[in-house]
Amino acid sequence: MVLIISSLNDALEDGHSIGDLWNRVSYQLINDIKIHYNTIQYWAVEDEDLEDCFAITPSIRVIAKAISENKMQ
């Protein structure tokens, strides 16, 4: 999963759209959260401004936010 996310990040940096791929990847991240939790936290870069983060960080942060909201319920 780390390699997949890294590849998607590279694609974003090169100006490509990852819409359909991202839908499938994000489903897997959420579906197997116990396996991918640390990966999500790494790519979310929670303590940094978006200008200092990965290209895929905004998309990963959406997942991280959804996960944290589910934990509070």
Secondary structure, 3 states (H helix, E strand, C coil): CHHHHHHHHHHHHCCCCCHHHHHHHHHHHHHCHHHHHHHHHHHHCCCCCHHHCCCCHHHHHHHHHHHHHHHHC
